[in-house]
């Protein structure tokens, strides 16, 4: 098979990657699960059916920079969100996300009567305020609560 060349000059190469949540604050994010990207089909940015049988749009946000555009050590880290379309709160979240990413204007949403998911692009960036909450692991209901990132709001003008 052979040796794969790796730059071993940096000590960082030997450090474990942290899975601590990104500190609460505002960051620039891109969408990491648009159709055609390397994610599971059931998590693609499209209307899906939740485990409860209701329509949702799963959102995978990829941290790109601090809110002011400067570099962040959290670049590439993922934060997950869902827009539950059977609830007004989830519909509002999807509208706010579309406006924050600049994918579609308020007037276009009103005229179309909804949000066209095909208008989102991997090149778009949005300011997103994230927080940290304590949550038990999904597959371990008796496990200890762990800190997890959550989307507080999508910021738009």
Helices and strands as residue ranges (DSSP letters): G 11-14, E 25-31, G 41-43, E 47-49, E 55-66, E 78-84, H 88-101, H 106-112, G 117-119, E 126-136, E 145-155
